[in-house]
Amino acid sequence: MTDRYNVYAVARIRTKEMSLLTGTFLDQLLSAPDEESCVKLLNEKGWGGDGIGTEKMLEDEHRKIWDVIRDLMDGDVSAFQVFLYANDYHNLKAAIKDTVRSEKLTGIFMTEGTVPLKTIREAVETRDYTLLPERMRKAAEEAADVLLKTRDGQVCDCIIDRAALVDILKAGKDSGENILSLYAELTVACADIKAAVRAVMTKKDRIFMERMLAPCDTLSLPELMDAAGEGMDSLYRYLEKTSYADAVPVLKKSPSAFERWCDNRIIETIRPEIHNPFGLGPLAAYILARENEIKTVRIVLSGKKNDIPENSVRERVREMYV
């Protein structure tokens, strides 16, 4: 992007930021008596309308994010592929599992990604993995073989999830943008911590953990696996020596509390971009801010629909970017 074009794009994003949901609005949603009242409040913010269902409303909001970015980048969103790789691998996982189902499911694929869904499905159905980008081929073939031979969906997931994390970290580093690199590092580290916790709880061995964990700069995988192999207290002690020490009390509380901590940590990391007048940083921060608010709205609407007490829902909602 030229400097002039860059300034224009950031100025457009500043305008878009004015419509982001705030903490005050989130309080209104949480205080609303039911799901219908929440939807009305969201309609006033430009979400949904014309009686569409809540799921369609959230899908539309997600689509709007990338419509904005495509418009600003003349249709080329490759600079932000670090955010889209997860969708590619989700679709790969869904396509592989779909091949062994007697009854095909609908609504299991993501609409945004760097690889056309048609290509992913054709590669899996024909077992011609050369149709896929080179970065995805090995994981696709290995995961499909495991599922077809053993029907072990958990191992299939591990293979694909780890490959996704490796690609996300590489894309973040290769981007040359600090915010994208930080996002990628946090994403991989948080996924590794969650995987280590699950390994302890389900008594998985080191071989299984090696399949789950992806390398990153802020965690030592050998130390993480050693600690997890000794139990939760050992895992906590290891994490207390890392930059994720403040996550330990949250992990002790619940897995959902740690999920919230991870998302909030990302928001805290990107918040300085509000004051950045140049670069791709403000655009990347806008993408993450919108993804974060959509996730939070989903949590609130689900809570209202299922009559979950307001205090319990509040414990799960994320911090807003603005």
C-alpha positions in Angstrom: 0.0 0.0 0.0 1.3 3.5 -0.9 1.5 6.0 2.0 -1.4 8.0 0.5 -3.6 4.9 0.0 -2.6 3.6 3.5 -3.7 6.9 5.1 -7.0 6.7 3.2 -7.6 3.0 4.3 -6.9 3.8 8.0 -9.2 6.8 7.8 -12.0 4.6 6.5 -11.4 2.1 9.3 -11.6 5.0 11.9 -15.0 5.7 10.5 -16.0 2.0 10.8 -14.7 1.9 14.4 -17.4 4.4 15.4 -20.0 1.6 14.9 -18.1 -1.0 16.9 -20.0 -2.3 20.0 -18.9 -0.7 23.3 -18.8 -2.1 26.8 -21.8 0.2 27.6 -23.8 -1.4 24.9 -22.8 -4.8 26.0 -24.1 -4.0 29.4 -27.5 -3.2 27.8 -27.5 -6.5 26.0 -26.7 -8.4 29.2 -29.5 -6.5 31.1 -32.1 -7.2 28.4 -34.8 -9.6 29.6 -34.7 -12.0 26.7 -33.2 -12.9 23.4 -35.8 -11.0 21.4 -35.0 -7.8 23.3 -31.3 -8.3 22.5 -32.0 -8.8 18.9 -34.0 -5.5 18.8 -31.1 -3.7 20.4 -28.8 -5.2 17.8 -31.1 -4.2 15.0 -30.8 -0.6 16.1 -27.1 -1.0 15.7 -27.5 -2.2 12.1 -27.3 -5.9 12.8 -29.8 -8.2 11.2 -33.3 -7.0 10.3 -36.2 -8.2 8.2 -36.9 -11.0 10.7 -33.8 -13.0 9.8 -32.7 -15.6 12.4 -29.9 -14.9 14.9 -27.5 -17.3 13.2 -28.0 -15.7 9.8 -27.5 -12.3 11.5 -24.1 -13.4 12.9 -23.1 -14.9 9.6 -23.9 -11.6 7.8 -21.9 -9.6 10.3 -18.9 -11.9 9.7 -19.3 -11.5 5.9 -19.4 -7.7 6.4 -16.0 -7.7 8.0 -14.3 -9.1 4.9 -16.5 -7.0 2.5 -15.0 -4.0 4.2 -11.4 -5.3 4.0 -11.8 -6.4 0.4 -13.1 -2.9 -0.5 -10.1 -1.3 1.2 -7.6 -3.6 -0.3 -9.0 -3.7 -3.9 -10.1 -7.3 -3.4 -6.7 -8.6 -2.3 -6.9 -9.8 1.3 -3.7 -11.9 1.2 -2.1 -9.6 3.7 -4.5 -10.9 6.3 -4.3 -14.6 5.4 -3.1 -15.3 9.0 -6.8 -14.8 10.0 -8.1 -17.0 7.2 -5.9 -20.1 7.5 -8.0 -21.4 10.4 -11.0 -21.5 8.1 -9.1 -23.4 5.5 -8.2 -26.1 8.0 -11.6 -26.2 9.5 -13.0 -26.8 6.0 -10.4 -29.5 5.4 -11.3 -31.2 8.7 -15.1 -31.0 7.8 -14.5 -32.3 4.3 -12.5 -35.3 5.5 -15.0 -36.2 8.2 -17.9 -35.8 5.7 -16.4 -38.6 3.6 -17.0 -41.2 6.2 -20.5 -40.1 7.2 -23.4 -42.1 5.8 -25.6 -39.0 6.0 -24.1 -35.7 4.8 -24.4 -32.7 7.1 -25.2 -29.1 6.1 -23.8 -25.9 7.5 -20.5 -27.4 8.5 -18.2 -25.3 6.2 -16.8 -21.8 6.6 -17.4 -19.2 3.9 -14.1 -17.3 4.2 -10.7 -18.8 3.5 -7.7 -18.7 1.2 -8.6 -22.0 -0.6 -11.9 -22.4 -2.4 -14.2 -24.9 -0.6 -14.8 -26.6 -3.9 -11.0 -27.3 -4.2 -10.8 -28.7 -0.7 -13.7 -31.0 -1.2 -12.5 -32.2 -4.6 -9.0 -32.9 -3.1 -10.5 -35.0 -0.3 -13.1 -36.8 -2.4 -10.5 -37.8 -5.1 -7.6 -38.1 -2.6 -5.6 -35.9 -5.0 -4.0 -33.7 -2.4 -1.8 -32.0 -5.0 -4.9 -29.8 -5.6 -4.3 -28.2 -2.3 -1.6 -25.7 -1.4 1.7 -27.5 -0.6 1.4 -26.3 3.1 -1.8 -28.4 3.5 -1.0 -31.6 1.6 0.8 -33.6 4.2 -1.7 -32.9 7.0 -4.6 -33.6 4.7 -3.3 -37.0 3.5 -2.2 -38.1 7.0 -5.5 -37.0 8.7 -7.6 -38.7 6.0 -5.6 -41.9 6.2 -6.0 -42.0 10.0 -9.7 -41.4 9.9 -10.3 -43.9 7.1 -8.2 -46.7 8.7 -9.0 -46.1 12.4 -12.1 -43.9 12.5 -10.3 -42.0 15.2 -11.7 -38.5 14.8 -9.7 -37.1 17.7 -6.3 -37.9 16.1 -7.6 -36.6 12.8 -8.4 -33.3 14.5 -5.0 -33.1 16.2 -3.2 -33.5 12.9 -5.1 -30.8 11.2 -5.3 -28.4 14.1 -1.5 -28.6 14.6 -0.9 -28.0 10.9 -3.2 -24.9 11.1 -1.2 -23.5 14.0 2.1 -24.0 12.2 0.8 -22.1 9.2 -0.7 -19.4 11.3 2.6 -18.8 13.1 4.6 -18.7 9.9 2.1 -16.4 8.2 2.3 -14.0 11.2 6.1 -13.9 11.1 6.3 -13.6 7.3 3.9 -10.7 7.3 6.4 -8.2 8.5 3.6 -6.6 10.6 4.2 -6.6 14.4 0.5 -6.9 15.2 0.0 -10.0 12.9 3.1 -11.6 14.4 1.9 -11.0 18.0 -1.6 -12.3 17.1 -0.1 -15.5 15.6 2.2 -16.1 18.6 -0.7 -15.6 21.1 -3.0 -17.9 19.1 -0.5 -20.7 19.0 0.6 -20.4 22.6 -2.9 -20.3 23.9 -3.8 -23.3 21.8 -0.8 -25.2 23.2 -1.7 -24.4 26.8 -5.3 -25.5 26.2 -4.0 -28.7 24.6 -1.6 -29.4 27.5 -4.4 -29.0 30.0 -6.6 -31.4 28.0 -3.8 -33.9 27.9 -3.5 -33.8 31.7 -7.2 -34.1 32.2 -7.6 -37.0 29.7 -4.3 -38.7 30.7 -2.8 -38.5 27.3 0.8 -39.6 26.8 3.8 -37.6 25.4 3.4 -39.1 21.9 -0.1 -37.8 21.8 1.0 -34.4 23.0 3.6 -34.2 20.3 0.8 -34.6 17.8 -1.2 -31.8 19.4 1.4 -29.1 20.2 2.8 -26.6 17.7 6.1 -24.8 18.3 6.1 -21.1 19.2 8.6 -18.6 20.6 7.1 -18.0 24.1 6.8 -21.6 25.2 9.2 -24.5 25.4 7.4 -27.5 24.1 9.7 -30.0 25.8 9.2 -28.2 29.2 5.5 -27.9 28.6 5.2 -31.6 27.8 7.3 -32.6 30.8 5.2 -30.5 33.1 1.9 -31.8 31.7 3.2 -35.3 32.1 3.6 -34.7 35.8 0.1 -33.3 36.4 -1.7 -30.0 36.7 0.3 -28.6 39.6 3.5 -29.1 37.6 1.9 -27.5 34.5 0.9 -24.5 36.6 4.5 -24.1 37.9 5.9 -24.1 34.4 3.5 -21.5 33.2 4.3 -19.3 36.1 7.8 -19.0 34.7 6.5 -17.8 31.3 4.8 -14.7 30.0 1.5 -16.4 30.7 1.8 -16.5 34.5 -1.3 -14.4 34.9 -3.3 -17.1 33.1 -2.7 -19.6 35.9 -5.4 -18.4 38.3 -7.8 -18.3 35.4 -6.9 -21.8 34.3 -7.6 -23.0 37.9 -11.1 -21.5 37.6 -12.4 -23.1 34.4 -11.6 -23.8 30.7 -14.2 -21.2 29.6 -12.5 -18.6 31.9 -9.2 -19.3 30.1 -10.8 -19.0 26.7 -12.0 -15.6 27.8 -8.5 -14.7 29.1 -7.0 -15.6 25.7 -9.5 -13.4 23.7 -9.0 -10.5 26.2 -5.2 -10.8 25.9 -5.5 -10.4 22.1 -7.7 -7.4 22.5 -5.3 -5.8 25.0 -2.5 -6.5 22.6 -4.1 -4.8 19.6 -5.7 -1.9 21.4 -2.8 0.5 20.8 -3.6 0.3 17.1 -6.5 2.7 17.8 -3.9 5.5 17.8 -1.8 4.2 14.9 -2.4 6.3 11.7 -0.4 4.1 9.4 0.2 0.5 8.3 -1.9 -2.6 8.2 -2.2 -2.7 12.0 -5.4 -0.7 12.3 -7.1 -2.8 9.7 -5.9 -6.0 11.4 -7.1 -4.7 14.7 -10.5 -3.9 13.2 -10.9 -7.5 11.9 -10.1 -8.9 15.3 -12.3 -6.4 17.1 -15.3 -7.4 14.9 -14.6 -11.1 15.3 -14.4 -10.5 19.1 -17.7 -8.7 19.3 -19.5 -11.3 17.1 -18.2 -14.0 19.4 -19.4 -12.0 22.4 -22.9 -11.4 21.0 -23.2 -15.1 20.2 -22.4 -15.9 23.9 -25.0 -13.4 25.1 -27.7 -14.5 22.8 -27.0 -18.2 23.7 -27.3 -17.3 27.3 -30.6 -15.5 26.8 -32.0 -18.3 24.7 -31.1 -21.0 27.3 -32.1 -18.9 30.4 -28.6 -18.9 31.8 -28.3 -16.4 34.7 -26.9 -13.0 33.8 -24.0 -13.3 36.2 -22.9 -16.6 34.6 -23.0 -15.0 31.1 -21.1 -11.9 32.3 -18.3 -14.2 33.3 -17.9 -15.4 29.7 -18.2 -12.1 27.8 -15.1 -10.6 26.3 -13.7 -7.1 26.6 -14.6 -4.8 23.7 -11.9 -3.0 21.6 -13.5 0.4 22.1 
